[in-house]
Amino acid sequence: MPRPVNAEKRAELLKQVVNHLQHHGVAQMSLSPLAESIGTTKRMLLYYFGSRENLLAQALAACRPDAHAMFDDVRNSAGLRKAAHTLWEAMTVGEQSGPVRMLLQLLSLAATDPEQYGDIAAETVEVMIGPIAAAYVRLGHPPQQARTAATLLVSGLRGLCQDRLVTHDVARTDAAARRLIRDAVTTAD
């Protein structure tokens, strides 16, 4: 009978993996060098996470903004606006601002290597769009229109976040995010 997984050890390893990926990127992630860098073995990473792909998926899940927590209670336009601003802040100045780099790398890799990264990138996009689309539906939008609006909001904010990372222009990207959110919420009225 296999021994039970030590949840504390697994959580600590995942935290170290996320930290490593934030500083070294996703593109060249290989288990042996990763394990050596964080003071463990490839065998232990496989024991706790099963595969490289599963480890990457869990690292991304562990550090992305919780769209459900931000958007599940949205019942009106003011709530949608507030949740969208909370998302922007999480992506740019909150504890999620570091992991956004991982997400942007993943999306770029998925465009050039869809076999290896396509599924995990699509799932990563959907976990953001789904809760936001549900908020739009609660505001009375038909489901397809709600998904379109959620896609515009998520992709727009993600693009502005990438712009900020490249240009370091906080004032311009904040102003653009406020406008994007205002326009996205106006369409929700």
N, CA and C of each residue as an Amber inpcrd file, in Angstrom:
protein
   567
   0.8400000  -1.1760000   0.0000000   0.0000000   0.0000000   0.0000000
   0.8890000   1.2460000   0.0000000   0.6460000   2.1910000  -0.9430000
   1.4890000   3.3930000  -0.9970000   1.2680000   4.2680000   0.2250000
   2.3470000   4.9050000   0.6310000   2.2210000   5.7930000   1.7900000
   1.4780000   7.0700000   1.3740000   0.7480000   7.6760000   2.3040000
   0.0070000   8.8980000   1.9700000   0.9630000  10.0640000   1.6980000
   0.5330000  10.9340000   0.8170000   1.3270000  12.1000000   0.4620000
   1.3160000  13.0920000   1.6230000   2.4800000  13.5960000   1.9570000
   2.6220000  14.6060000   2.9960000   2.1710000  15.9410000   2.4070000
   0.9830000  16.3830000   2.7960000   0.3900000  17.5930000   2.2240000
   1.2400000  18.8310000   2.5000000   1.8360000  18.9140000   3.6670000
   2.6740000  20.0670000   3.9910000   3.9160000  20.1050000   3.1130000
   4.5420000  18.9680000   2.9180000   5.7380000  18.8950000   2.0730000
   5.3750000  19.2380000   0.6260000   4.2510000  18.7230000   0.1750000
   3.7930000  18.9910000  -1.1890000   3.5400000  20.4930000  -1.3810000
   2.8630000  21.1120000  -0.4270000   2.5720000  22.5460000  -0.5010000
   3.8580000  23.3590000  -0.4970000   4.8290000  22.9690000   0.3200000
   6.1070000  23.6850000   0.3720000   6.8520000  23.5350000  -0.9510000
   6.8640000  22.3330000  -1.5200000   7.5030000  22.1220000  -2.8220000
   6.8340000  22.9750000  -3.8960000   5.5090000  23.0090000  -3.8820000
   4.7810000  23.7930000  -4.8800000   5.1280000  25.2790000  -4.7540000
   5.2220000  25.7570000  -3.5430000   5.6030000  27.1590000  -3.3110000
   6.9980000  27.4270000  -3.8780000   7.9280000  26.5170000  -3.6780000
   9.2820000  26.6710000  -4.1960000   9.3030000  26.6050000  -5.7250000
   8.4860000  25.7260000  -6.2940000   8.3950000  25.6140000  -7.7550000
   7.8770000  26.9220000  -8.3370000   6.8140000  27.4620000  -7.7500000
   6.2500000  28.7290000  -8.2290000   7.3030000  29.8250000  -8.1680000
   8.0090000  29.9180000  -7.0650000   9.0600000  30.9280000  -6.9150000
  10.1350000  30.7460000  -7.9910000  10.5440000  29.5220000  -8.2200000
  11.5530000  29.2430000  -9.2440000  11.0620000  29.6620000 -10.6310000
   9.8370000  29.2860000 -10.9650000   9.3010000  29.5930000 -12.2890000
   9.1130000  31.1010000 -12.4910000   8.7800000  31.8110000 -11.4400000
   8.6430000  33.2670000 -11.5440000   9.9760000  33.9120000 -11.8950000
  11.0570000  33.3430000 -11.4110000  12.3730000  33.9370000 -11.6260000
  13.1140000  33.3720000 -12.8400000  12.7800000  32.1390000 -13.2380000
  13.5280000  31.4860000 -14.3180000  12.6850000  31.1790000 -15.5470000
  11.3810000  31.3780000 -15.4440000  10.5220000  31.1630000 -16.6000000
  10.0130000  29.7410000 -16.7370000   9.0650000  29.6110000 -17.6480000
   8.3670000  28.3550000 -17.8860000   8.9660000  27.6070000 -19.0720000
   9.4870000  28.3330000 -20.0450000   9.8790000  27.7610000 -21.3300000
  10.8510000  26.6020000 -21.2070000  11.8640000  26.7330000 -20.4160000
  12.8940000  25.6960000 -20.3250000  12.7360000  24.8300000 -19.0760000
  11.5290000  24.7740000 -18.5340000  11.3180000  24.0060000 -17.3120000
  11.6010000  22.5290000 -17.5470000  12.6030000  22.0390000 -16.8690000
  12.9670000  20.6350000 -16.9080000  13.0330000  20.1660000 -15.4630000
  12.5200000  18.9900000 -15.1840000  12.3890000  18.5610000 -13.7950000
  13.7140000  18.4050000 -13.0610000  14.7280000  17.8500000 -13.6930000
  16.0000000  17.6350000 -12.9800000  16.6360000  18.9510000 -12.5300000
  16.8350000  19.9270000 -13.4340000  17.3990000  21.2030000 -12.9650000
  16.4850000  21.9370000 -11.9710000  15.1840000  21.8470000 -12.1850000
  14.2400000  22.4640000 -11.2550000  14.4010000  21.8510000  -9.8680000
  14.4190000  20.5270000  -9.8130000  14.5580000  19.8300000  -8.5360000
  15.8560000  20.2300000  -7.8340000  16.9440000  20.2430000  -8.5840000
  18.2350000  20.6170000  -8.0010000  18.1920000  22.0420000  -7.4610000
  17.5660000  22.9380000  -8.2050000  17.4820000  24.3400000  -7.7990000
  16.7190000  24.5340000  -6.5020000  15.6960000  23.7300000  -6.2740000
  14.8870000  23.9070000  -5.0590000  15.2540000  22.9160000  -3.9570000
  16.3060000  22.1280000  -4.1780000  16.8100000  21.2640000  -3.1170000
  16.0600000  19.9600000  -2.9390000  15.5770000  19.3980000  -4.0310000
  14.9140000  18.0980000  -3.9560000  15.3760000  17.2660000  -5.1510000
  14.6540000  16.2170000  -5.4520000  15.0110000  15.3590000  -6.5770000
  13.8660000  15.2940000  -7.5790000  14.2150000  14.9320000  -8.8000000
  13.2040000  14.7400000  -9.8360000  12.1970000  13.6750000  -9.3770000
  12.7020000  12.6370000  -8.7570000  11.8380000  11.5450000  -8.2570000
  10.7870000  12.0700000  -7.2740000  11.2120000  12.9870000  -6.3880000
  10.2630000  13.5320000  -5.4110000   9.2210000  14.4190000  -6.1010000
   9.6420000  15.1990000  -7.0890000   8.6750000  16.0250000  -7.8290000
   7.6500000  15.1300000  -8.5210000   8.1150000  14.0460000  -9.1190000
   7.1870000  13.1100000  -9.7750000   6.2810000  12.4200000  -8.7540000
   6.8210000  12.1070000  -7.5960000   6.0090000  11.4850000  -6.5440000
   4.8730000  12.4170000  -6.1170000   5.1990000  13.6870000  -5.9010000
   4.1960000  14.6280000  -5.4050000   3.2640000  15.1760000  -6.4900000
   3.7330000  15.2340000  -7.7360000   2.9380000  15.9110000  -8.7690000
   2.6230000  15.0500000  -9.9920000   3.2390000  13.8960000 -10.1270000
   2.8820000  12.9570000 -11.1870000   3.5950000  13.1620000 -12.5060000
   3.6790000  14.3820000 -12.9790000   4.3100000  14.6520000 -14.2750000
   4.7100000  16.1240000 -14.3400000   5.5460000  16.4320000 -15.3020000
   5.9600000  17.8120000 -15.5460000   4.7440000  18.6810000 -15.8570000
   3.8500000  18.1670000 -16.7020000   2.6600000  18.9090000 -17.1010000
   1.7530000  19.1840000 -15.9100000   1.5710000  18.1790000 -15.0610000
   0.7270000  18.3500000 -13.8840000   1.3550000  19.3360000 -12.9060000
   2.6680000  19.2800000 -12.7650000   3.3610000  20.2210000 -11.8940000
   3.1780000  21.6520000 -12.4000000   3.3410000  21.8400000 -13.7040000
   3.1460000  23.1670000 -14.2820000   1.7110000  23.6420000 -14.0810000
   0.7470000  22.7780000 -14.3220000  -0.6660000  23.1380000 -14.1470000
  -0.9470000  23.5310000 -12.7030000  -0.4170000  22.7800000 -11.7610000
  -0.6600000  23.0920000 -10.3540000   0.0620000  24.3650000  -9.9160000
   1.2390000  24.5990000 -10.4760000   1.9660000  25.8390000 -10.1500000
   1.1820000  27.0470000 -10.6450000   0.6380000  26.9560000 -11.8490000
  -0.1630000  28.0610000 -12.3760000  -1.4390000  28.2490000 -11.5650000
  -2.0940000  27.1490000 -11.2260000  -3.3330000  27.2330000 -10.4430000
  -3.0840000  27.8230000  -9.0590000  -1.9410000  27.5080000  -8.4850000
  -1.6350000  27.9660000  -7.1290000  -1.3870000  29.4690000  -7.0530000
  -1.0560000  30.0740000  -8.1720000  -0.6480000  31.4770000  -8.0820000
  -1.4850000  32.4320000  -8.9150000  -2.5380000  31.9700000  -9.5460000
  -3.3370000  32.9100000 -10.3410000  -4.4040000  33.5620000  -9.4730000
  -4.8540000  34.7320000  -9.8820000  -5.9290000  35.3920000  -9.1290000
  -7.1670000  34.4960000  -9.0860000  -7.8640000  34.5070000  -7.9910000
  -9.0740000  33.6970000  -7.8290000 -10.2740000  34.4710000  -8.3710000
 -10.5640000  34.2340000  -9.6370000 -11.6620000  34.9520000 -10.2930000
 -13.0050000  34.6410000  -9.6380000 -13.1800000  33.4350000  -9.1390000
 -14.4390000  33.1190000  -8.4520000 -14.6090000  34.0090000  -7.2260000
 -13.5580000  34.1400000  -6.4350000 -13.6510000  34.9740000  -5.2330000
 -13.9550000  36.4230000  -5.5870000 -13.4430000  36.8800000  -6.7240000
 -13.6390000  38.2720000  -7.1160000 -14.9880000  38.5300000  -7.7690000
 -15.5110000  37.5680000  -8.5320000 -16.6810000  37.8320000  -9.3740000
 -17.9470000  37.0630000  -8.9780000 -17.8710000  36.0720000  -8.1110000
 -19.0630000  35.2740000  -7.7970000 -20.1630000  36.0550000  -7.0890000
 -19.8070000  37.1100000  -6.3820000 -20.8190000  37.8960000  -5.6590000
 -21.3120000  39.1090000  -6.4430000 -20.8660000  39.2600000  -7.6960000
 -21.2800000  40.4070000  -8.5150000 -22.7710000  40.2810000  -8.8310000
 -23.5240000  41.3330000  -8.4850000 -24.9690000  41.3350000  -8.7380000
 -25.4290000  42.5920000  -9.4660000 -24.4860000  43.5430000  -9.6570000
 -24.8460000  44.7910000 -10.3380000 -23.5900000  45.3850000 -10.9790000
 -23.7780000  46.4570000 -11.7300000 -22.6640000  47.0760000 -12.4540000
 -21.5720000  47.5800000 -11.5150000 -21.9670000  48.1280000 -10.3820000
 -20.9680000  48.6190000  -9.4230000 -20.1060000  47.4700000  -8.9160000
 -20.7260000  46.3390000  -8.6570000 -19.9770000  45.1650000  -8.2130000
 -19.0400000  44.6420000  -9.2900000 -19.4960000  44.6730000 -10.5430000
 -18.6510000  44.2460000 -11.6550000 -17.4450000  45.1720000 -11.7890000
 -17.6880000  46.4660000 -11.6960000 -16.5980000  47.4480000 -11.7770000
 -15.5860000  47.2090000 -10.6640000 -16.0660000  47.0430000  -9.4500000
 -15.1760000  46.8250000  -8.3080000 -14.3690000  45.5420000  -8.4870000
 -15.0170000  44.4740000  -8.9170000 -14.3220000  43.2000000  -9.1100000
 -13.2590000  43.3110000 -10.2020000 -13.5740000  44.0180000 -11.2700000
 -12.6100000  44.1890000 -12.3610000 -11.4030000  44.9990000 -11.8950000
 -11.6370000  46.0300000 -11.0900000 -10.5200000  46.8060000 -10.5460000
  -9.6820000  45.9520000  -9.5890000 -10.3440000  45.1020000  -8.8290000
  -9.6270000  44.1950000  -7.9300000  -8.7530000  43.2370000  -8.7310000
  -9.2780000  42.7420000  -9.8520000  -8.4950000  41.8590000 -10.7170000
  -7.2770000  42.5940000 -11.2670000  -7.4700000  43.8060000 -11.7650000
  -6.3480000  44.5870000 -12.3060000  -5.2840000  44.8090000 -11.2280000
  -5.7170000  45.1630000 -10.0490000  -4.7630000  45.3870000  -8.9610000
  -4.0240000  44.0980000  -8.6190000  -4.7370000  42.9790000  -8.5880000
  -4.0960000  41.6980000  -8.2880000  -3.0380000  41.3590000  -9.3350000
  -3.3380000  41.6750000 -10.5960000  -2.4130000  41.3580000 -11.6800000
  -1.1800000  42.2550000 -11.6910000  -1.2960000  43.4600000 -11.1500000
  -0.2170000  44.4340000 -11.3200000   0.5150000  44.8230000 -10.0480000
  -0.1620000  44.8570000  -8.9200000   0.5190000  45.2960000  -7.7040000
   0.3360000  44.3350000  -6.5470000  -0.5510000  43.3970000  -6.6650000
  -0.7890000  42.4530000  -5.5840000   0.1840000  41.2940000  -5.6340000
  -0.0760000  40.3160000  -4.8060000   0.8060000  39.1500000  -4.7560000
   0.7650000  38.3520000  -6.0560000  -0.2320000  38.5810000  -6.8990000
  -0.3240000  37.8770000  -8.1730000   0.5350000  38.5050000  -9.2580000
   1.0850000  39.6830000  -9.0180000   1.8060000  40.3730000 -10.0830000
   3.0170000  39.5900000 -10.5760000   3.6950000  38.8690000  -9.7160000
   4.8130000  38.0290000 -10.1530000   4.3640000  36.8560000 -11.0080000
   3.3710000  36.1200000 -10.5760000   2.9160000  34.9810000 -11.3670000
   2.3250000  35.3480000 -12.7330000   1.9230000  36.6010000 -12.9250000
   1.3890000  36.9970000 -14.2290000   2.4390000  36.7800000 -15.3090000
   3.7060000  36.9630000 -14.9660000   4.7750000  36.7080000 -15.9290000
   4.7240000  35.2610000 -16.4060000   4.4670000  34.3380000 -15.4770000
   4.3630000  32.9230000 -15.8430000   3.2170000  32.7170000 -16.8290000
   2.0890000  33.3340000 -16.5560000   0.9270000  33.2000000 -17.4310000
   1.2340000  33.7410000 -18.8230000   1.8400000  34.8990000 -18.8950000
   2.1580000  35.4850000 -20.1900000   3.1380000  34.6060000 -20.9630000
   4.1020000  34.0280000 -20.2740000   5.0280000  33.1010000 -20.9280000
   4.2860000  31.8770000 -21.4500000   3.3990000  31.3510000 -20.6240000
   2.6380000  30.1660000 -21.0190000   1.8040000  30.4370000 -22.2660000
   1.1260000  31.5730000 -22.3050000   0.2980000  31.8980000 -23.4630000
   1.1480000  32.0540000 -24.7180000   2.3160000  32.6440000 -24.5780000
   3.2240000  32.7700000 -25.7180000   3.7090000  31.3970000 -26.1770000
   4.0620000  30.5430000 -25.2350000   4.5080000  29.1950000 -25.5830000
   3.3960000  28.4000000 -26.2640000   2.1680000  28.5920000 -25.8200000
   1.0370000  27.8750000 -26.4190000   0.8260000  28.2680000 -27.8680000
   1.1390000  29.5170000 -28.1810000   0.9870000  29.9720000 -29.5660000
   2.0310000  29.3450000 -30.4750000   3.2230000  29.0720000 -29.9470000
   4.2930000  28.5070000 -30.7650000   4.4580000  26.9990000 -30.6050000
   3.9740000  26.4540000 -29.5090000   4.0760000  25.0070000 -29.2650000
   2.7470000  24.5040000 -28.6810000   1.6920000  24.5130000 -29.5110000
   0.3670000  24.1590000 -28.9940000   0.2570000  22.7160000 -28.4930000
   1.0350000  21.8190000 -29.0410000   0.9560000  20.4300000 -28.5710000
   1.3530000  20.3090000 -27.1150000   2.4050000  21.0010000 -26.7390000
   2.8910000  20.8960000 -25.3660000   2.1480000  21.8160000 -24.4030000
   1.7760000  23.0160000 -24.8470000   1.2500000  24.0070000 -23.9200000
  -0.1980000  24.4310000 -24.1900000  -0.7740000  24.0080000 -25.3040000
  -2.0950000  24.4850000 -25.6930000  -3.1930000  24.2010000 -24.6950000
  -3.2830000  22.9600000 -24.2300000  -4.3690000  22.5990000 -23.3140000
  -4.2850000  23.3460000 -21.9880000  -3.0990000  23.3970000 -21.4220000
  -2.9560000  24.0650000 -20.1230000  -3.1840000  25.5700000 -20.2670000
  -2.7770000  26.1490000 -21.3940000  -3.0180000  27.5760000 -21.6160000
  -4.5090000  27.8470000 -21.7790000  -5.1900000  27.0150000 -22.5430000
  -6.6340000  27.2000000 -22.7330000  -7.3800000  27.0740000 -21.4070000
  -6.9840000  26.1290000 -20.5890000  -7.6180000  25.9710000 -19.2700000
  -7.3600000  27.1860000 -18.3940000  -6.1460000  27.7160000 -18.4660000
  -5.7790000  28.8860000 -17.6710000  -6.6050000  30.1030000 -18.0760000
  -6.8680000  30.2540000 -19.3690000  -7.7160000  31.3480000 -19.8430000
  -9.1560000  31.1300000 -19.3790000  -9.6430000  29.9120000 -19.5090000
 -11.0450000  29.6300000 -19.1760000 -11.3570000  29.8500000 -17.6960000
 -10.4060000  29.5350000 -16.8060000 -10.7000000  29.7190000 -15.3810000
 -10.8680000  31.1830000 -15.0210000 -10.4050000  32.0790000 -15.8740000
 -10.6460000  33.4980000 -15.6570000 -11.9470000  33.9390000 -16.3370000
 -12.1560000  33.4850000 -17.5570000 -13.3310000  33.9150000 -18.3190000
 -14.6240000  33.3810000 -17.7150000 -14.6320000  32.1420000 -17.2940000
 -15.8510000  31.5110000 -16.7830000 -16.5580000  32.2940000 -15.6840000
 -15.8810000  32.6220000 -14.5780000 -16.5360000  33.3670000 -13.4990000
 -16.9800000  34.7770000 -13.9020000 -16.2090000  35.4110000 -14.7880000
 -16.5750000  36.7620000 -15.2190000 -17.7900000  36.6930000 -16.1420000
 -17.8130000  35.7150000 -17.0320000 -18.9850000  35.5260000 -17.8970000
 -20.2220000  35.2390000 -17.0570000 -20.0780000  34.4400000 -16.0150000
 -21.2170000  34.1490000 -15.1340000 -21.7400000  35.4260000 -14.4820000
 -20.8470000  36.3470000 -14.1350000 -21.2780000  37.6290000 -13.5560000
 -22.0840000  38.4130000 -14.5800000 -21.6300000  38.4560000 -15.8220000
 -22.3770000  39.1430000 -16.8770000 -23.7570000  38.4980000 -17.0730000
 -23.8370000  37.1830000 -17.0050000 -25.1240000  36.5010000 -17.1470000
 -26.0590000  36.9210000 -16.0120000 -25.5230000  37.0020000 -14.7860000
 -26.3530000  37.4460000 -13.6620000 -26.8550000  38.8730000 -13.8550000
 -26.1370000  39.6610000 -14.6650000 -26.5700000  41.0280000 -14.9560000
 -27.5330000  41.0810000 -16.1420000 -27.9040000  39.9150000 -16.6630000
 -28.9200000  39.8580000 -17.7050000 -28.4330000  39.6540000 -19.1180000
 -27.1600000  39.4040000 -19.3220000 -26.6300000  39.1930000 -20.6660000
 -26.8280000  37.7540000 -21.1050000 -27.1300000  37.5450000 -22.3770000
 -27.1810000  36.1730000 -22.8970000 -25.7930000  35.5330000 -22.7660000
 -25.7260000  34.2190000 -22.5790000 -24.4460000  33.5450000 -22.3270000
 -23.3430000  33.8420000 -23.3470000 -23.6400000  33.8350000 -24.6330000
 -22.5870000  34.0750000 -25.6160000 -22.0740000  35.5120000 -25.5400000
 -22.9800000  36.4500000 -25.3650000 -22.5780000  37.8550000 -25.2110000
 -21.7670000  38.0350000 -23.9220000 -22.1370000  37.3190000 -22.8710000
 -21.4240000  37.3850000 -21.5920000 -19.9920000  36.8660000 -21.7590000
 -19.8230000  35.7700000 -22.4920000 -18.4750000  35.2230000 -22.7210000
 -17.6240000  36.1890000 -23.5510000 -18.2600000  36.8410000 -24.5190000
 -17.5380000  37.8140000 -25.3360000 -17.0700000  38.9840000 -24.4730000
 -17.9500000  39.4920000 -23.6410000 -17.5910000  40.6140000 -22.7580000
 -16.5000000  40.2070000 -21.7680000 -16.6070000  39.0140000 -21.2110000
 -15.5940000  38.5270000 -20.2680000 -14.2520000  38.3570000 -20.9650000
 -14.2800000  37.8710000 -22.1990000 -13.0460000  37.7060000 -22.9680000
 -12.3870000  39.0470000 -23.2210000 -13.1870000  40.0410000 -23.5890000
 -12.6490000  41.3810000 -23.8210000 -12.0000000  41.9270000 -22.5540000
 -12.6630000  41.7720000 -21.4340000 -12.1380000  42.2860000 -20.1730000
 -10.8420000  41.5680000 -19.7850000 -10.8580000  40.2460000 -19.7870000
  -9.6790000  39.4710000 -19.3850000  -8.5110000  39.7090000 -20.3340000
  -8.7680000  39.5860000 -21.6260000  -7.6840000  39.7480000 -22.5990000
  -7.1620000  41.1790000 -22.6180000  -8.0510000  42.1450000 -22.4710000
  -7.6210000  43.5350000 -22.4300000  -6.7390000  43.8190000 -21.2290000
  -7.1530000  43.3650000 -20.0550000  -6.3510000  43.5870000 -18.8510000
  -5.0230000  42.8420000 -18.9330000  -5.0550000  41.6340000 -19.4680000
  -3.8200000  40.8550000 -19.6110000  -2.8580000  41.5670000 -20.5770000
  -3.3760000  42.0870000 -21.6650000  -2.5360000  42.8270000 -22.6040000
  -1.9440000  44.0800000 -21.9820000  -2.7410000  44.7850000 -21.2080000
  -2.2340000  45.9760000 -20.5230000  -1.1800000  45.6080000 -19.4790000
  -1.3760000  44.4830000 -18.8470000  -0.3950000  44.0080000 -17.8750000
   0.9370000  43.7140000 -18.5750000   0.8680000  43.0800000 -19.7300000
   2.0850000  42.8080000 -20.4880000   2.7490000  44.1170000 -20.9150000
   1.9580000  45.0590000 -21.3650000   2.4620000  46.3810000 -21.7370000
   3.2150000  46.9920000 -20.5550000   2.6280000  46.9290000 -19.3700000
   3.2620000  47.5040000 -18.1740000   4.5800000  46.8060000 -17.8620000
   4.5980000  45.4900000 -17.9780000   5.8250000  44.7510000 -17.7060000
   6.9450000  45.1410000 -18.6710000   6.5810000  45.4310000 -19.9100000
   7.5710000  45.7830000 -20.9250000   8.0010000  47.2410000 -20.8230000
   7.0270000  48.1450000 -20.6530000   7.3360000  49.5840000 -20.7060000
   7.5360000  50.2260000 -19.3410000   7.0140000  49.5800000 -18.2950000
   7.0620000  50.1330000 -16.9320000   6.2680000  51.4360000 -16.8120000
   5.3320000  51.6570000 -17.7340000   4.5320000  52.8850000 -17.7280000
   3.2570000  52.6490000 -16.9170000   3.3720000  52.8900000 -15.6320000
   2.2780000  52.6290000 -14.7030000   1.0990000  53.5610000 -14.9540000
   1.3550000  54.8350000 -15.1070000   0.2710000  55.8180000 -15.2550000
  -0.5670000  55.5250000 -16.5030000   0.0960000  55.2780000 -17.6190000
  -0.6340000  55.0370000 -18.8700000  -1.4270000  53.7400000 -18.8150000
  -0.8180000  52.6830000 -18.2950000  -1.5280000  51.4000000 -18.2620000
  -2.6550000  51.4140000 -17.2360000  -2.4720000  52.1090000 -16.1230000
  -3.5710000  52.2510000 -15.1640000  -4.7350000  53.0170000 -15.7820000
  -4.4220000  54.0980000 -16.5000000  -5.4710000  54.8940000 -17.1530000
  -6.1980000  54.0480000 -18.2020000  -5.4520000  53.2780000 -18.9580000
  -6.0780000  52.4180000 -19.9700000  -6.9310000  51.3320000 -19.3220000
  -6.4640000  50.7800000 -18.2070000  -7.2480000  49.7570000 -17.5040000
  -8.5470000  50.3540000 -16.9640000  -8.4590000  51.5520000 -16.3920000
  -9.6870000  52.2000000 -15.9000000 -10.6770000  52.4080000 -17.0370000
 -10.1840000  52.8200000 -18.1800000 -11.0760000  53.0400000 -19.3340000
 -11.6590000  51.7240000 -19.8280000 -10.8270000  50.7080000 -19.9350000
 -11.3130000  49.4000000 -20.3660000 -12.4080000  48.8960000 -19.4250000
 -12.1690000  49.0160000 -18.1350000 -13.1550000  48.5670000 -17.1450000
 -14.4280000  49.3980000 -17.2510000 -14.2820000  50.7080000 -17.3570000
 -15.4670000  51.5670000 -17.5030000 -16.2940000  51.1570000 -18.7150000
 -15.6250000  50.9680000 -19.8560000 -16.3390000  50.5880000 -21.0800000
 -16.9550000  49.1970000 -20.9580000 -16.2440000  48.2740000 -20.3160000
 -16.7640000  46.9190000 -20.1530000 -17.9820000  46.8920000 -19.2370000
 -17.9720000  47.7460000 -18.2280000 -19.1040000  47.8030000 -17.3050000
 -20.2580000  48.5630000 -17.9430000 -19.9680000  49.5810000 -18.7370000
 -21.0230000  50.3110000 -19.4320000 -21.8170000  49.3840000 -20.3220000
 -21.1280000  48.4460000 -20.9820000 -21.8540000  47.4850000 -21.8300000
 -22.6840000  46.5190000 -20.9940000 -22.3620000  46.4290000 -19.6970000
 -23.1240000  45.5230000 -18.8210000 -24.4200000  46.1540000 -18.3460000
 -24.5380000  47.4690000 -18.4720000 -25.7570000  48.1580000 -17.9890000
 -26.9430000  47.8920000 -18.8820000
